[in-house]
Amino acid sequence: MELVFATQNKNKAYEIQGLLPSNIIVKTLQDIGCGDDIPEDQPDLAGNALQKARYVYGKFNVNCFADDTGLEIEALNNEPGVYSARYAGPERDSEKNMDLVLDKLEDKSSRKAQFRTAIALILDGKEYLFEGKVMGEIRHERSGEKGFGYDPIFEPENYGKTFAEMTLAEKNERSHRGRAIEALGEFLGEH
């Protein structure tokens, strides 16, 4: 079975391919000739994931899935949340985003946070939603060279290192995206 993942990021698609059953072939937007800037203007993660999947399904009539991920920090009223990628501005600069988080947390005692990923699947015209989350805290400074986004400042609960300090296998085993993809994979394995 082929599934289009609503992303231009081949590395992200490669990571996800390794987490799904071997009979599922993950294709990217590039693979189907889609260079569109797909809107993401919904108020929550599930809404954004559905919006992207509906766009791809509506335009290309292919089975597809889309995801949206947000970092939610308790002391910041769950910011940046749905605005995680563009928290410090529309240019989606991870360094600036991390700087803003660290600045806002400077005088806060609680650094509790969670990462959540919502995945929307459209399979033969039917819509399904999956979610994964991981609890943790925001470090006082960056640590690690791997990963992307907020990985250098997010330490998952009971692990002692940031996502940016983990191997890809370690991160996938514990991450919000890994858990959401696992739920997606289980569902696809049954259907």
C-alpha positions as protocol buffer text, in pm:
chain_id: "A"
residue {
  index: 1
  type: MET
  ca { x: 0 y: 0 z: 0 }
}
residue {
  index: 2
  type: GLU
  ca { x: 122 y: 349 z: -84 }
}
residue {
  index: 3
  type: LEU
  ca { x: 55 y: 644 z: 147 }
}
residue {
  index: 4
  type: VAL
  ca { x: 146 y: 1003 z: 76 }
}
residue {
  index: 5
  type: PHE
  ca { x: 286 y: 1189 z: 375 }
}
residue {
  index: 6
  type: ALA
  ca { x: 199 y: 1559 z: 350 }
}
residue {
  index: 7
  type: THR
  ca { x: 557 y: 1678 z: 383 }
}
residue {
  index: 8
  type: GLN
  ca { x: 840 y: 1798 z: 159 }
}
residue {
  index: 9
  type: ASN
  ca { x: 1093 y: 1673 z: 414 }
}
residue {
  index: 10
  type: LYS
  ca { x: 1244 y: 1348 z: 282 }
}
residue {
  index: 11
  type: ASN
  ca { x: 1433 y: 1287 z: 609 }
}
residue {
  index: 12
  type: LYS
  ca { x: 1111 y: 1305 z: 810 }
}
residue {
  index: 13
  type: ALA
  ca { x: 945 y: 1066 z: 563 }
}
residue {
  index: 14
  type: TYR
  ca { x: 1243 y: 829 z: 589 }
}
residue {
  index: 15
  type: GLU
  ca { x: 1218 y: 828 z: 970 }
}
residue {
  index: 16
  type: ILE
  ca { x: 848 y: 749 z: 954 }
}
residue {
  index: 17
  type: GLN
  ca { x: 894 y: 481 z: 687 }
}
residue {
  index: 18
  type: GLY
  ca { x: 1110 y: 290 z: 935 }
}
residue {
  index: 19
  type: LEU
  ca { x: 833 y: 295 z: 1196 }
}
residue {
  index: 20
  type: LEU
  ca { x: 552 y: 164 z: 975 }
}
residue {
  index: 21
  type: PRO
  ca { x: 482 y: -194 z: 861 }
}
residue {
  index: 22
  type: SER
  ca { x: 705 y: -296 z: 568 }
}
residue {
  index: 23
  type: ASN
  ca { x: 410 y: -335 z: 329 }
}
residue {
  index: 24
  type: ILE
  ca { x: 341 y: 41 z: 347 }
}
residue {
  index: 25
  type: ILE
  ca { x: 539 y: 263 z: 110 }
}
residue {
  index: 26
  type: VAL
  ca { x: 561 y: 627 z: 225 }
}
residue {
  index: 27
  type: LYS
  ca { x: 575 y: 891 z: -47 }
}
residue {
  index: 28
  type: THR
  ca { x: 633 y: 1264 z: -2 }
}
residue {
  index: 29
  type: LEU
  ca { x: 460 y: 1558 z: -165 }
}
residue {
  index: 30
  type: GLN
  ca { x: 758 y: 1585 z: -402 }
}
residue {
  index: 31
  type: ASP
  ca { x: 694 y: 1227 z: -515 }
}
residue {
  index: 32
  type: ILE
  ca { x: 346 y: 1324 z: -637 }
}
residue {
  index: 33
  type: GLY
  ca { x: 454 y: 1658 z: -788 }
}
residue {
  index: 34
  type: CYS
  ca { x: 305 y: 1880 z: -517 }
}
residue {
  index: 35
  type: GLY
  ca { x: 506 y: 2190 z: -435 }
}
residue {
  index: 36
  type: ASP
  ca { x: 210 y: 2377 z: -288 }
}
residue {
  index: 37
  type: ASP
  ca { x: 237 y: 2569 z: 37 }
}
residue {
  index: 38
  type: ILE
  ca { x: -42 y: 2385 z: 218 }
}
residue {
  index: 39
  type: PRO
  ca { x: -231 y: 2601 z: 469 }
}
residue {
  index: 40
  type: GLU
  ca { x: -202 y: 2534 z: 843 }
}
residue {
  index: 41
  type: ASP
  ca { x: -431 y: 2789 z: 1003 }
}
residue {
  index: 42
  type: GLN
  ca { x: -643 y: 2585 z: 1241 }
}
residue {
  index: 43
  type: PRO
  ca { x: -654 y: 2654 z: 1618 }
}
residue {
  index: 44
  type: ASP
  ca { x: -523 y: 2311 z: 1721 }
}
residue {
  index: 45
  type: LEU
  ca { x: -285 y: 2036 z: 1612 }
}
residue {
  index: 46
  type: ALA
  ca { x: -554 y: 1792 z: 1501 }
}
residue {
  index: 47
  type: GLY
  ca { x: -720 y: 2065 z: 1294 }
}
residue {
  index: 48
  type: ASN
  ca { x: -394 y: 2147 z: 1115 }
}
residue {
  index: 49
  type: ALA
  ca { x: -320 y: 1779 z: 1046 }
}
residue {
  index: 50
  type: LEU
  ca { x: -672 y: 1729 z: 906 }
}
residue {
  index: 51
  type: GLN
  ca { x: -648 y: 2046 z: 698 }
}
residue {
  index: 52
  type: LYS
  ca { x: -325 y: 1928 z: 533 }
}
residue {
  index: 53
  type: ALA
  ca { x: -452 y: 1572 z: 473 }
}
residue {
  index: 54
  type: ARG
  ca { x: -781 y: 1699 z: 328 }
}
residue {
  index: 55
  type: TYR
  ca { x: -590 y: 1931 z: 95 }
}
residue {
  index: 56
  type: VAL
  ca { x: -375 y: 1648 z: -42 }
}
residue {
  index: 57
  type: TYR
  ca { x: -666 y: 1404 z: -69 }
}
residue {
  index: 58
  type: GLY
  ca { x: -891 y: 1664 z: -232 }
}
residue {
  index: 59
  type: LYS
  ca { x: -635 y: 1773 z: -491 }
}
residue {
  index: 60
  type: PHE
  ca { x: -462 y: 1443 z: -570 }
}
residue {
  index: 61
  type: ASN
  ca { x: -720 y: 1178 z: -464 }
}
residue {
  index: 62
  type: VAL
  ca { x: -455 y: 964 z: -291 }
}
residue {
  index: 63
  type: ASN
  ca { x: -452 y: 790 z: 46 }
}
residue {
  index: 64
  type: CYS
  ca { x: -249 y: 1018 z: 267 }
}
residue {
  index: 65
  type: PHE
  ca { x: -161 y: 1133 z: 615 }
}
residue {
  index: 66
  type: ALA
  ca { x: -39 y: 1455 z: 769 }
}
residue {
  index: 67
  type: ASP
  ca { x: 95 y: 1551 z: 1107 }
}
residue {
  index: 68
  type: ASP
  ca { x: 130 y: 1856 z: 1324 }
}
residue {
  index: 69
  type: THR
  ca { x: 340 y: 1879 z: 1636 }
}
residue {
  index: 70
  type: GLY
  ca { x: 344 y: 2127 z: 1919 }
}
residue {
  index: 71
  type: LEU
  ca { x: 548 y: 2192 z: 2231 }
}
residue {
  index: 72
  type: GLU
  ca { x: 323 y: 2287 z: 2523 }
}
residue {
  index: 73
  type: ILE
  ca { x: 488 y: 2450 z: 2825 }
}
residue {
  index: 74
  type: GLU
  ca { x: 281 y: 2459 z: 3143 }
}
residue {
  index: 75
  type: ALA
  ca { x: 424 y: 2788 z: 3282 }
}
residue {
  index: 76
  type: LEU
  ca { x: 354 y: 2961 z: 2947 }
}
residue {
  index: 77
  type: ASN
  ca { x: -14 y: 2860 z: 2934 }
}
residue {
  index: 78
  type: ASN
  ca { x: 75 y: 2578 z: 2692 }
}
residue {
  index: 79
  type: GLU
  ca { x: 260 y: 2805 z: 2450 }
}
residue {
  index: 80
  type: PRO
  ca { x: 396 y: 2776 z: 2189 }
}
residue {
  index: 81
  type: GLY
  ca { x: 149 y: 2494 z: 2106 }
}
residue {
  index: 82
  type: VAL
  ca { x: 9 y: 2514 z: 1755 }
}
residue {
  index: 83
  type: TYR
  ca { x: 251 y: 2802 z: 1683 }
}
residue {
  index: 84
  type: SER
  ca { x: 563 y: 2601 z: 1773 }
}
residue {
  index: 85
  type: ALA
  ca { x: 729 y: 2621 z: 1430 }
}
residue {
  index: 86
  type: ARG
  ca { x: 678 y: 2997 z: 1398 }
}
residue {
  index: 87
  type: TYR
  ca { x: 685 y: 3101 z: 1764 }
}
residue {
  index: 88
  type: ALA
  ca { x: 952 y: 3369 z: 1716 }
}
residue {
  index: 89
  type: GLY
  ca { x: 829 y: 3471 z: 1370 }
}
residue {
  index: 90
  type: PRO
  ca { x: 714 y: 3350 z: 1028 }
}
residue {
  index: 91
  type: GLU
  ca { x: 1064 y: 3244 z: 917 }
}
residue {
  index: 92
  type: ARG
  ca { x: 1040 y: 2925 z: 1131 }
}
residue {
  index: 93
  type: ASP
  ca { x: 1385 y: 2970 z: 1286 }
}
residue {
  index: 94
  type: SER
  ca { x: 1450 y: 2697 z: 1545 }
}
residue {
  index: 95
  type: GLU
  ca { x: 1729 y: 2890 z: 1716 }
}
residue {
  index: 96
  type: LYS
  ca { x: 1512 y: 3200 z: 1762 }
}
residue {
  index: 97
  type: ASN
  ca { x: 1221 y: 2983 z: 1880 }
}
residue {
  index: 98
  type: MET
  ca { x: 1440 y: 2820 z: 2146 }
}
residue {
  index: 99
  type: ASP
  ca { x: 1580 y: 3159 z: 2251 }
}
residue {
  index: 100
  type: LEU
  ca { x: 1227 y: 3294 z: 2299 }
}
residue {
  index: 101
  type: VAL
  ca { x: 1122 y: 2993 z: 2509 }
}
residue {
  index: 102
  type: LEU
  ca { x: 1433 y: 3017 z: 2727 }
}
residue {
  index: 103
  type: ASP
  ca { x: 1384 y: 3393 z: 2772 }
}
residue {
  index: 104
  type: LYS
  ca { x: 1019 y: 3351 z: 2872 }
}
residue {
  index: 105
  type: LEU
  ca { x: 1106 y: 3075 z: 3121 }
}
residue {
  index: 106
  type: GLU
  ca { x: 1396 y: 3262 z: 3280 }
}
residue {
  index: 107
  type: ASP
  ca { x: 1203 y: 3363 z: 3595 }
}
residue {
  index: 108
  type: LYS
  ca { x: 968 y: 3061 z: 3607 }
}
residue {
  index: 109
  type: SER
  ca { x: 1013 y: 2784 z: 3863 }
}
residue {
  index: 110
  type: SER
  ca { x: 819 y: 2519 z: 3670 }
}
residue {
  index: 111
  type: ARG
  ca { x: 971 y: 2399 z: 3346 }
}
residue {
  index: 112
  type: LYS
  ca { x: 719 y: 2118 z: 3285 }
}
residue {
  index: 113
  type: ALA
  ca { x: 632 y: 2064 z: 2920 }
}
residue {
  index: 114
  type: GLN
  ca { x: 493 y: 1811 z: 2680 }
}
residue {
  index: 115
  type: PHE
  ca { x: 532 y: 1744 z: 2310 }
}
residue {
  index: 116
  type: ARG
  ca { x: 218 y: 1636 z: 2126 }
}
residue {
  index: 117
  type: THR
  ca { x: 180 y: 1507 z: 1770 }
}
residue {
  index: 118
  type: ALA
  ca { x: -152 y: 1469 z: 1591 }
}
residue {
  index: 119
  type: ILE
  ca { x: -172 y: 1256 z: 1278 }
}
residue {
  index: 120
  type: ALA
  ca { x: -466 y: 1268 z: 1038 }
}
residue {
  index: 121
  type: LEU
  ca { x: -507 y: 976 z: 798 }
}
residue {
  index: 122
  type: ILE
  ca { x: -742 y: 973 z: 502 }
}
residue {
  index: 123
  type: LEU
  ca { x: -783 y: 620 z: 375 }
}
residue {
  index: 124
  type: ASP
  ca { x: -1031 y: 554 z: 95 }
}
residue {
  index: 125
  type: GLY
  ca { x: -1212 y: 877 z: 182 }
}
residue {
  index: 126
  type: LYS
  ca { x: -1248 y: 804 z: 555 }
}
residue {
  index: 127
  type: GLU
  ca { x: -1073 y: 1020 z: 815 }
}
residue {
  index: 128
  type: TYR
  ca { x: -890 y: 891 z: 1123 }
}
residue {
  index: 129
  type: LEU
  ca { x: -695 y: 1072 z: 1395 }
}
residue {
  index: 130
  type: PHE
  ca { x: -404 y: 949 z: 1609 }
}
residue {
  index: 131
  type: GLU
  ca { x: -211 y: 1124 z: 1883 }
}
residue {
  index: 132
  type: GLY
  ca { x: 114 y: 1074 z: 2066 }
}
residue {
  index: 133
  type: LYS
  ca { x: 257 y: 1272 z: 2355 }
}
residue {
  index: 134
  type: VAL
  ca { x: 555 y: 1271 z: 2583 }
}
residue {
  index: 135
  type: MET
  ca { x: 595 y: 1456 z: 2911 }
}
residue {
  index: 136
  type: GLY
  ca { x: 918 y: 1623 z: 3012 }
}
residue {
  index: 137
  type: GLU
  ca { x: 1077 y: 1955 z: 3094 }
}
residue {
  index: 138
  type: ILE
  ca { x: 1263 y: 2241 z: 2932 }
}
residue {
  index: 139
  type: ARG
  ca { x: 1634 y: 2256 z: 3007 }
}
residue {
  index: 140
  type: HIS
  ca { x: 1802 y: 2585 z: 3101 }
}
residue {
  index: 141
  type: GLU
  ca { x: 2031 y: 2562 z: 2799 }
}
residue {
  index: 142
  type: ARG
  ca { x: 2076 y: 2364 z: 2477 }
}
residue {
  index: 143
  type: SER
  ca { x: 2236 y: 2021 z: 2487 }
}
residue {
  index: 144
  type: GLY
  ca { x: 2303 y: 1783 z: 2198 }
}
residue {
  index: 145
  type: GLU
  ca { x: 2355 y: 1806 z: 1823 }
}
residue {
  index: 146
  type: LYS
  ca { x: 2095 y: 1566 z: 1682 }
}
residue {
  index: 147
  type: GLY
  ca { x: 1730 y: 1619 z: 1597 }
}
residue {
  index: 148
  type: PHE
  ca { x: 1563 y: 1945 z: 1506 }
}
residue {
  index: 149
  type: GLY
  ca { x: 1325 y: 2208 z: 1640 }
}
residue {
  index: 150
  type: TYR
  ca { x: 1317 y: 2220 z: 2019 }
}
residue {
  index: 151
  type: ASP
  ca { x: 1504 y: 1889 z: 2063 }
}
residue {
  index: 152
  type: PRO
  ca { x: 1815 y: 2051 z: 2225 }
}
residue {
  index: 153
  type: ILE
  ca { x: 1610 y: 2199 z: 2513 }
}
residue {
  index: 154
  type: PHE
  ca { x: 1347 y: 1927 z: 2572 }
}
residue {
  index: 155
  type: GLU
  ca { x: 1429 y: 1643 z: 2811 }
}
residue {
  index: 156
  type: PRO
  ca { x: 1169 y: 1365 z: 2825 }
}
residue {
  index: 157
  type: GLU
  ca { x: 1064 y: 1242 z: 3168 }
}
residue {
  index: 158
  type: ASN
  ca { x: 1290 y: 989 z: 3341 }
}
residue {
  index: 159
  type: TYR
  ca { x: 1555 y: 991 z: 3071 }
}
residue {
  index: 160
  type: GLY
  ca { x: 1829 y: 1235 z: 3171 }
}
residue {
  index: 161
  type: LYS
  ca { x: 1912 y: 1365 z: 2826 }
}
residue {
  index: 162
  type: THR
  ca { x: 1749 y: 1577 z: 2559 }
}
residue {
  index: 163
  type: PHE
  ca { x: 1604 y: 1447 z: 2234 }
}
residue {
  index: 164
  type: ALA
  ca { x: 1906 y: 1612 z: 2064 }
}
residue {
  index: 165
  type: GLU
  ca { x: 2139 y: 1385 z: 2265 }
}
residue {
  index: 166
  type: MET
  ca { x: 1961 y: 1064 z: 2161 }
}
residue {
  index: 167
  type: THR
  ca { x: 2013 y: 839 z: 1864 }
}
residue {
  index: 168
  type: LEU
  ca { x: 1726 y: 832 z: 1616 }
}
residue {
  index: 169
  type: ALA
  ca { x: 1621 y: 488 z: 1745 }
}
residue {
  index: 170
  type: GLU
  ca { x: 1616 y: 613 z: 2107 }
}
residue {
  index: 171
  type: LYS
  ca { x: 1417 y: 920 z: 2012 }
}
residue {
  index: 172
  type: ASN
  ca { x: 1162 y: 725 z: 1804 }
}
residue {
  index: 173
  type: GLU
  ca { x: 1110 y: 483 z: 2091 }
}
residue {
  index: 174
  type: ARG
  ca { x: 1021 y: 765 z: 2333 }
}
residue {
  index: 175
  type: SER
  ca { x: 896 y: 1053 z: 2121 }
}
residue {
  index: 176
  type: HIS
  ca { x: 551 y: 1195 z: 2066 }
}
residue {
  index: 177
  type: ARG
  ca { x: 582 y: 1142 z: 1689 }
}
residue {
  index: 178
  type: GLY
  ca { x: 703 y: 785 z: 1742 }
}
residue {
  index: 179
  type: ARG
  ca { x: 401 y: 710 z: 1961 }
}
residue {
  index: 180
  type: ALA
  ca { x: 156 y: 865 z: 1713 }
}
residue {
  index: 181
  type: ILE
  ca { x: 316 y: 675 z: 1422 }
}
residue {
  index: 182
  type: GLU
  ca { x: 302 y: 354 z: 1627 }
}
residue {
  index: 183
  type: ALA
  ca { x: -74 y: 403 z: 1669 }
}
residue {
  index: 184
  type: LEU
  ca { x: -106 y: 473 z: 1295 }
}
residue {
  index: 185
  type: GLY
  ca { x: 100 y: 161 z: 1214 }
}
residue {
  index: 186
  type: GLU
  ca { x: -111 y: -60 z: 1441 }
}
residue {
  index: 187
  type: PHE
  ca { x: -427 y: 70 z: 1275 }
}
residue {
  index: 188
  type: LEU
  ca { x: -288 y: 12 z: 924 }
}
residue {
  index: 189
  type: GLY
  ca { x: -172 y: -336 z: 1023 }
}
residue {
  index: 190
  type: GLU
  ca { x: -530 y: -425 z: 1116 }
}
residue {
  index: 191
  type: HIS
  ca { x: -688 y: -282 z: 798 }
}
